[in-house]
Amino acid sequence: MVVLGLVGIGLRYGFEMEEFVARTNMRLWAKIGMSTIYKTLKELEREGAVAGKRTASEKGPPRLAYSLTAEGRRRMVGLIEDAMSSREPVYSDRIAGLVFAPLMGADAVETLERTAEGLQRSDSDLRRELESRDGDVIAEAVIGYYREVYAAERRALKKVSAMLVRTSTSG
């Protein structure tokens, strides 16, 4: 869905997609990398979801410019509908780690604190990104969502950390 969406919003070249992913901090919420983009574009082209056309380049060899086909648009819309109607909860490896953190023993509290600090830094990055996106309603919605998720995760980390400290001092 992500790669189809990138083509759908008008990004034609793999490097444009990579720049967009980097510029919008998309990797904070989507597991996507440069090789993923190119590999997926090739697969989508084989499946008839995107069409690649060689275009002249001012520098170097011709480049492949991608566009959605009718099948690609249909698939993209279907995937978006599926994503929007999903009843799956937000999932993060950190949540699973939090559940099992007490098994770490003495290192757990330090690990939880480091995780909370990392989430705070990520939240600060998102806040700065949000300030630079003045008036971009979609960016405001997505970034605002993730800032709230990070805040909820930090609260959960703090509760578990406090419980671990209480248990270690009372035991």
C-alpha positions in Angstrom: 0.0 0.0 0.0 2.8 2.4 0.9 4.6 2.1 -2.5 1.3 2.2 -4.4 0.4 5.3 -2.4 3.7 7.0 -3.1 3.1 6.4 -6.8 -0.5 7.5 -6.4 0.5 10.9 -4.9 2.6 11.6 -8.0 6.1 10.4 -7.1 7.4 8.9 -10.3 11.0 7.8 -9.5 12.3 5.5 -6.8 14.7 8.2 -5.6 11.8 10.7 -5.2 10.0 8.1 -3.1 13.1 7.6 -1.0 13.5 11.4 -0.5 9.8 11.7 0.5 10.1 8.8 3.0 13.1 10.4 4.5 11.7 14.0 4.5 8.4 13.0 6.1 10.0 10.6 8.7 7.9 7.8 7.3 10.3 5.2 8.7 9.0 6.1 12.2 5.7 4.3 11.3 6.4 2.3 8.2 9.1 -0.3 7.6 10.3 0.8 4.3 13.7 1.3 2.9 15.4 2.1 -0.4 15.8 -1.5 -1.4 12.2 -2.1 -0.4 10.9 0.6 -2.6 12.8 -0.6 -5.7 12.0 -4.2 -5.1 8.3 -3.5 -4.6 8.2 -1.3 -7.7 9.6 -4.1 -9.8 7.1 -6.6 -8.3 4.2 -4.2 -8.9 5.3 -3.7 -12.4 5.4 -7.4 -13.0 1.9 -7.7 -11.6 0.6 -4.9 -13.8 -0.1 -2.5 -10.9 2.4 0.1 -12.1 3.8 0.9 -15.4 7.5 1.8 -15.8 8.6 4.1 -18.6 12.2 5.0 -19.4 12.7 8.8 -19.4 15.7 10.8 -20.3 17.9 12.1 -17.5 19.9 15.3 -17.5 22.6 13.3 -15.7 23.4 9.7 -16.4 21.4 7.0 -18.1 17.6 7.1 -18.6 15.5 6.5 -15.5 12.3 4.5 -14.9 9.3 6.7 -14.2 6.4 4.9 -12.6 2.7 5.5 -12.9 -0.4 3.6 -11.5 -2.3 1.5 -13.9 -6.1 1.0 -13.5 -5.3 -2.3 -11.7 -2.8 -0.5 -9.5 -5.3 2.2 -8.6 -7.9 -0.5 -7.8 -5.4 -2.4 -5.6 -4.3 0.8 -3.8 -7.9 1.8 -3.1 -8.7 -1.7 -1.8 -5.6 -1.7 0.4 -6.4 1.7 1.8 -10.0 0.6 2.6 -8.6 -2.5 4.3 -6.2 -0.5 6.3 -8.9 2.1 7.4 -11.3 -0.6 8.4 -8.8 -2.7 10.3 -9.7 -3.7 13.8 -6.1 -4.5 14.6 -4.7 -2.6 17.5 -1.6 -0.5 17.3 1.4 -2.9 17.5 4.9 -2.1 18.4 7.8 -4.4 19.3 8.2 -2.1 22.3 4.9 -3.1 23.7 5.9 -6.8 23.6 9.2 -5.9 25.1 7.4 -4.0 27.9 5.3 -7.0 28.8 8.4 -9.1 29.2 10.8 -6.5 30.6 10.5 -7.8 34.2 12.3 -11.0 32.9 15.4 -8.9 32.4 16.1 -8.6 36.1 18.2 -5.7 37.3 18.8 -4.3 33.8 15.1 -3.8 33.1 14.7 -0.3 34.7 17.7 1.1 32.9 16.5 -0.3 29.6 13.0 1.1 30.2 14.5 4.6 31.0 16.7 4.5 27.8 13.6 3.5 25.8 11.6 6.4 27.3 14.5 8.8 26.5 14.6 7.5 22.9 10.8 8.0 22.6 11.2 11.6 24.0 13.8 12.3 21.3 11.6 10.9 18.6 8.7 13.0 19.9 10.9 16.1 19.8 11.8 15.3 16.2 8.1 14.9 15.4 7.3 18.2 17.1 9.9 20.0 15.0 8.6 18.3 11.8 5.1 19.3 12.7 6.2 23.0 13.1 7.7 22.9 9.6 4.5 21.5 8.1 2.3 24.5 9.0 -1.1 24.0 7.4 -0.5 20.4 6.2 -3.6 18.8 7.7 -2.5 15.2 6.8 0.9 15.7 8.3 -0.7 17.3 11.4 -3.0 14.3 11.8 -0.4 11.6 11.3 2.3 13.3 13.4 -0.2 14.2 16.1 -1.3 10.6 16.3 2.3 9.3 16.7 3.1 12.0 19.3 0.1 10.7 21.3 1.2 7.1 20.9 4.7 8.0 22.0 3.3 9.8 25.0 1.2 6.8 25.9 4.2 4.5 25.6 6.3 6.7 27.8 3.5 6.6 30.5 3.4 2.8 30.3 7.2 2.6 30.5 7.1 4.8 33.6 4.5 2.7 35.3 6.3 -0.6 34.7 9.6 1.0 35.7 8.0 2.3 39.0 6.6 -1.2 39.6 10.0 -2.8 39.1 11.7 -0.3 41.4 9.0 -1.0 44.1 9.4 -4.8 43.8 13.2 -4.6 43.9 13.2 -2.5 47.1 10.5 -4.4 48.8 11.8 -7.9 47.9 
